[in-house]
Amino acid sequence: MTHRFDPTALREYDVRGIVGRTLGPADAVALGRGFATRVRRAGGTRVATGYDGRVSSPELEAALVEGLTAGGVDVVRIGLGPTPMLYYAEATLEVDAGVQVTGSHNPAEYNGFKMVLGHRPFYGADIQNLAALAEAGDWEEGAGEVSTTDVFENYVQRLFAGYAGGSYRIGWDPGNGAAGPVIERLVQLLPGEHHVIHARVDGTFPNHHPDPTVEANLADLKRLVAEKRLDFGLAFDGDGDRIGAIDGEGRVIWGDQLLSILAEPVLKVRPGATIIADVKASGMLFDRIAALGGKPDMWKTGHSLIKTRMRETDAPLAGEMSGHIFFAQGWYGFDDAQFAAVRLIGAVHQSGRSLTELRGSMPVLFTTPEMRFQVDEARKFAVVDEVLERLTAEGADLNAIDGARVTTPDGWWLLRASNTQDVLVARAEAKDQPGLDRLMTAIDDQLARSGLVRGEQVAH
């Protein structure tokens, strides 16, 4: 028996596709067979599985379990919950690996699988290897057993154990995603006044798209905070591994700004520690980490890459513009929006200021959002290589860790190829609008020299 995955579903950090078109139960069985094979060949025998709230998730999880057991591993099913709850199960139960069925923050018709093996992310070449095993039918055989374990309450109590003081009036919006029940239980434990909207898990996402990094998706939360005059609001993506936030005035606090707030209490415990942020993060953040006595480390975008870098540098904290926040201090080193929320409450309390004051004291910068525009898959990395070659020849102040990040007297601009879509990603940040205009001109000039025009924005 062999199987061929749709190549578009084999992403850098996970397997993800449109259910019924590029992904289905047969893929879930094959993925289970291949993953079981990798687990057994690494000396493991037990795998935890979980799933998010999408309509297709229960069917895909059942097919996944079928494949895992046919591959000879025992399966521990933890049921419906956010992806970080599966990561928590993998970190704390007597298992060797974990798989979450999730479409993350993608539209409702998507679904997929995030995997972890031996407490480490399973990505890149590992995912391509699953495809190779499937095409060759190179699978271990067996008859694994299935059990169920309820980790929900233990997970929530462990989240609460990270709480470090502060009583606030907070709005919460899980966006009908898998984090809803966790948030409802968590706020019962936290002091203060809490208002939760869109907590019912609904894979059709009837209220808004579950991506808190798009400001339009925060409209309901902004309304709630304004109407009830709350201190701030917190939002979560479809599988609970990315956080969004607004202050009491409804201003968005972006991922790098959240990290600048979270860094201070972390560095009080670990003076001089490395704190990692991806190449899309503000220069303000790296300056802030240094000012607090930490060692800022600019790294590649991608949650699997960040987690690997944290291990290499012994970093207690890391984050991305996309809202993935990773704690190794007091946590397990994976991205967990629920834990980030608890730690943010504590960081605000320890600062002695309100979140609105903290947001208001940040430097006023002129920035673009993350601009994503379509480019041919076969061309996207080549364009970045061409840009890097020209910039190097011109003697630009260049960081090439992930694409091209160029620093100029005006600020900085970035052009990189997405690892998960056929798009180029651009971003720029300046001290004033004329400077931002000049940075955008520089981006457009580089694209033109490679025969491209910065086109229409595309969604994540």
N, C-alpha and C positions, 0 to 999 in steps of 0.2 A: 504494500500500500504506500502510495506517495501522494504528495499534495503540493500545489503551487499557490503561493500567496499573490495577491495583486501587488505589484511592486510599489504602487503609490501608498499602500498601507504600512509599508516598512519604514517608519520614521527614525530619526536619530535617537530619540529618547523613549519611544514607545511604539506599539503597533496601533494604528488608528485609521478608520475609514468610514465610509457611508454604508450603513447597514442595508443589506439587500443589493448593494451595487459593488462595493469593494471589500466588504467584510460581512461574514455570516457565521452561523454555527459550525460549518465545516472547518472554517479557519480557526475557530476557538478550539475545536478538538485537536487539530494539527498543532496549534501552538502549545496546547497542553502536553501532547506527545513529545514535542521537541524540548519543552522546558523541563519536563520530567527526566528526559534523557540527560540534559545538562546537569540537573540536580544530582542524579545518581552517579554520573561520571565524576562529579566533584565530591562524592562520598556522602551525599545527603539522602534522606529518606522521607522527609515530611515537608509539605507545602501548605501555607495558609492562603485562603482565597477570600476576597470580599468583592462587593459591587456597589456602584453608585445608583442613583435614582432614575436612570433613564429607562424608558419603556422596554428597550431591548435587553437590558442588563441581566435580568434573571435567566432568560433563555441562554444568553452567551455564557453566563457563569456555570450553568448546568452542563453545557457542552465542554467548557474548559475542564470541569471536574472529571467528565468522562474521559477526556484525553489524558489528564494527569494520572488517573488511576490505571488506565490502560498502559501507561508508561511505567507503572510499577512503584509510584510513590503514594504514600498516605496523604490524605487531604484533610485539613482542618478548616471548616467553613465558618467565617465570622459574620456573614450576612451583609445587610445593607449598612453602609456608612461611608464617611469621607475617606479618600485615599490615605491621609495620615493615620487613620485608625488601623488600616491594613499594615502600614509601616510600623505602627506601634506593636501590633500583634507579632509581626516578624521579628521585632527587636526583643520582645519579652516572653513569648511562648517558646516551647521546645519544638521549634520548627527550623528548617534550614533555608527557607526561601518564602517568597510571597508573590501573589499576583492579584492586582486589582482590576476588575472590569470597569472601565470608565472612559467617557468621552471628554473628560476634563471640562474646559470652558467652551468647547465647540458647540455648534447648533444641535438641536434635538435629534437630528437624523444620524449624527455621528456616534460611534462608540469605539472602544479600543481596550488596550491592556497595558498597564504599567507593572514592571517586574523588578524584584530585588532578590539577590542571591547572596547568601552569606553576609548579610548586613551591608551589602554594597550595591550600588545601582547597576542595572543590567541594561546596557545600551550600546549604540554604535555597532561595532563588529559582532557583538553578542546577538543582536537582533538579526543581522544578516546571516549569522550562523544558524539560527532557527529555520530560516528559509532554505538554507542549503541542506540541513538535516531532513526537512520535509520533502524536498525534491528528490533526495536520494533514498527516502524511506529508511534512513539510518536512525531508527528509534529503538530504545530499550523496550522490552516487553515485560508485562507483569500484571498484577491484580491488586492494586492498592485499596486500602480501606478508607472510609469516609466517616468523619465525626464533625460535630458542631460545637463551637465554643462561643459563649457570649462575653465579649470583652468591652462592651459599651460602657458599663458603669465604671470599670477599672480605668478605662481610657479617660473618661470625664473627671474622675477623681485625681488622676495623674495630671491632667491639665490644671485643675484647681490647685494642686500642690505647687505649681509655678507662680501662683498669685503672690504679689509682694506689697500689698497694701493699697489703699485708695478706695474711696466710695464716690461714685459718679453716677450721673444720669446719662444712660447710653442707649442709642438706637442700634439695632442689629438687623441685618438683611442677608440671610443665606440664599436668597434668590431662588427658592424652591429646589435648591440643590441638596446633595446628600448630607451637608453639614447641619441642616435644619434641626433634627432631633437632638444632636449634640449641643447646639447653641441653646436650645430651650432648656435642656437639663443643666448646662453650665451656669446659666444666669440665675437658676434657683440657688446656687451655692455662693455666688458672688454678692458682696454687699452692694448697696446702692439701689438705684431705680433703673429697671431695664424694660425696654419696649422692643419686641421682636416682630418683624413683619416677614411675610413670604416664607414661613418656616415649614409649611407642609411640603413634603417631597412630591414633586410632580415633574416627571421627565419631559413634559411638553413645554415647561417654563412659561406659564401663562402670563406672568407679570412683566418680566423683562429678561433679556439674554443674560446668562449667569457669568458675566465677565466684568469684575469690578474695576478693571484698569481702563475701561471705556467710560468716560464721564457721563454719557447719556444714560447708562445703566444705573447710575446713582441717584436719579431724579426722585424716586420714591423715598429713599433714605434722606435726601436733603429736605424733602417736604416734611417727613416725620420729625427730624431734628428741629426744623424751624417752627412747626406747629406746637411742639411740646417744649420748646426752648431747652433742648438737651445739651449736655456738655460736648458730645461728639457722637459720631456714627461709625459703625464698622460693617463691612460687606465682605462676602465670600464668593468664590467662584463655584462652578458646578460640582467639583469634587473636593472642595475645602482645602486645597493646598496653596491658594493664593488669596491674599488679603487686600482690601481696599479700605480707605478711611477718609472721613471728612471731619473738619473741626466744627465748632459751635456756630460758625458763620457760614457753613456750607462749602468752604474751600476744600478742594481735594488735597490730600496729603499723599504724594506719590511715593512709590517704593523706595527711592533713594532718600527721600525726606524722612520716611518712617525709620529707615536704617540709621539716619543721623541722630534720631531721638533714642533709639534702642541701644546705640553704641555706648552711651555714657555710663549707664549702670554696669554694663558688661565689662568695660575697661576699669571700673573701680575695683572689680573683683580680680581681673586679670590685667594689671598694668602692662603696657607694652605689647599686648597681644596683636596678632594679625586679624584684621577684619576685611572680608572680601566683598567686592561689589562688581557687577558685570560692566562691560565697556560702555553700556548705554547710560550709566549713572552720571549724575552731575559732578562737575569738578568741585562744587561746594562740599559734597559728601567726603571726598578724599581729603580735602583740606580740614574738614571737621574732625575726621578720625585722627589725623596727624596732630591737630591742636589738642586733642584729648589724651595724647601720649601713645596712641595706638599706631600700628603699622598698616597703612592702607595698601591693599593689593587689588589691582584691577585685573579681572579675569574674563574668560570667555563666557558668553551667554549660554544658558542651558542648565537646567536643574541637576542633571547627572554630572555634568562637568564641574559645577560648583561644589557638589558634595565630594567629588574626588579630590578637588583642590583643598577643601577643608581638612581632609585627612593628611594631605601632604604637608600642610603648613600649621597644623594643630590650631586652626582658627576656631574661636568659640562662637562666632557669629558671621553670617554672610547673607547677602540679599541681591535681588535683581529688581530692575525697574518694573518687571511684570508682576511684582507682588509676592514672589516666592521669597520667604524669609526662613533662614535655616539657623537653628540654635544647636550648638553642641554643649554650651554651658547650661546645665540643668535639664538637658533634653538629649535626644539621640542622634543629632546631626542631620536630620531630614527636614524638609520644608513642611511646615504645619501652620496653617493660617489661624487655627483655633488657639494654639499655643502662643503664636505671635500676638494675638489679641490680648491674651492674659498678660504677657510680658509688657505690652504697650501700656496697659492700664498701670502697671507697676512703675514703668519708666516715667510716666507723667506724674505720678504721685511722688516719686523720689526727686523729681526736678523742682518741686515746690511751686510749679506754675501750671496754668491750665494748658490743654492741648492747643487751644486757640492762641494763647500767648506764645507758645513754642513755635507754632506755624507762622505767626506774625513776625517773629524775630529772625526768621530765615532771610538770607540775602534775596533781594528782588532780582531775578534773572529773567532774561528773555529767551525762551526755549520753544522749540517745536515739539509736538507730540512725536511718538514713534511713527515715522512715515514708512509705509510698506507699499511697494508698487511692483507690478507683475514684470517678470523677465523670464525668458526661456530657461528651463531647468539646466540645459546643457551649457548655458552662457553665464549663469549668475556668478560662479566662482571665478571664471575667466575674467569677467569685468573687474572684479575686485583685485585680481592679480595685476591687471593692466594699470589700474589706479595706483597700486602700491609701487609698481615699477617706476611710474612717472614721478610720484612724490619722492621716492628715494633719490632719483636722479636730480630732482630739484632741491634736495637738501631740506625737505620739510621736517618740522618737529612732529615725528610720527610714532605712534604706538600701533604695532601690527599684530598684537596678540589674538585679535579676532576681527579681521577686516582691517579697515584703515580708520584710525582715530587721530585727527590732525589738530594740534594746538597752534593757535595764532594769537596775535595781540588782542583780537576781538573776543576770543573764547575758544571753542572747539567744535569740530564737526566729525560725524561718523558715517561711514558707509560699510556695510557688511552684508554677506549673503546669509539668508535664513537657512538653518539646518533642516527645517521641517516643512517649508513651502517653497514654491518656485517664485520667490520674491527677493528683492533687495530691500534692506532696511536702512533708513537714513535718520539722523537726528543731529540737531545743532543747539548750542547754548552760547549766549553772549551777554554782555553787560548792558547793552542797549539795543534798540530796534535797528538803527543803522548797521551796527555790528552784526546782528543776526542776518540782515539782508545780504551783507557781504559774504557771510559764511554759506548762505544758501546759493549765492552766485557761484561760489567755489565748488559746491557739490554739483550744481548743474553743468558747470564747465567740464568737470571730470567725466560726468556721464556723457556729455556731448562728444568728448574726445574718444569715447568708446562706442559712439554711434547710438546712444540712448537718450531718451527724453524722460525726465521724472514724470511718470504717468499717473493715472487715476489710482487713488488709494484702494487697497484691498483689505478685507477683514482678516483677523487672525485665523 
